[in-house]
Amino acid sequence: MDKSYEELLALKEELEEAYEELENAYNELEELNNRFIRVTDLITNISIDISMKNYFGKLLSYFVELIPEISSGCVLYKEGDFFRFASVLGHNKKLLLDTAILTKEFHEIREIENFYCNYIKNFDVIKNNIIKSNKSLIIPLKTFELHGYIILDLKDKIIKKVEKDLIKVMSKIASIYLVSKTLYSEQQKFLKNTAFAFLKAVDFYDPYTKGHSERVSYYATSLAKIIGKEEIINDIFLASALHDIGKLSIPQSILLKKERLTEEEFEKIKEHPVKGEELVKAFEGFEKIGKIIRHHHERYDGKGYPDGLTGEEIPFESRIITVVDAFDAMTTARPYRNALSVNMATKELIENKGKQFDPQLTDEFIKFLKINKFFEEE
């Protein structure tokens, strides 16, 4: 055989080996990149108001996608003396999501390196529906205290160290999510209690508008729900409940005046959105609420106050409040005028679509009024 041919053949084999190594390295890099993207997504979603069911559903799907040894799993969170299922993958969802397990039903959990099969005492119905293999890995979700467990069913008891490390990282992120969820819930309770305290102060100061803010809050949150904006419900509730808090800065002689307001008095009234923002944003957690309050008297055509914003420059939540606030004001008796009927107030909304009000939100609110039979028979 010709020597140059042998050299070429050897070179070809070396190139094939190099290509195979390069391909393996590329696959490893792609797998590493995929893991990085999934872990980053879990971290990013910690600060988003995403439900436990959706967050942990995503977590379980990532486990199955990234670690071939995992076949199915579930996540439990601690609620008082019980554990409840936040999400399940590859199990009987109907049974498990409606089930609560006493915390004492669980064995003491040790390190992540150990595998457990009989981790639930005397709970055969649940045990038989959770475990799909004889090998399950239980990872405690802990920070300063135990928050829950991730249970992962495995096809094979052998699991690589790099995969164990990945499980640990993803589980720690899940623990932080649970803590943030708890803190967020506590914060919302505090904010709502604060909002109600402010609301009572406004009612006491301006008795003619008593009940107005509660109704505006009801209309605004209802409108947010029917247009599928569940993620803004908390903000819209707080902002609508407190939208007139700035009136505390306006003399009662102006607020309660039965005669027509002078130009100077009306300018004073127009200060209340800005004063409202100044008041609420002084409280930590109310910064966004303050911005929504500031703009609830802007007009869609740019002729509103205090900043003359136009169309979608106006915060979405503020545009909701603008519509429902005007409707409630029109249908409520004031010292200087009688209340309009729902039918007449609705005609005013329609006539001012695209001028004072966001056209789409106006249409959706009118649909809400019709569905809930607010209209009087003519």
Order of alpha helices (4+ residues) and beta strands (2+ residues): alpha-alpha-beta-beta-alpha-beta-alpha-beta-beta-alpha-alpha-alpha-alpha-alpha-alpha-alpha-alpha-alpha-alpha
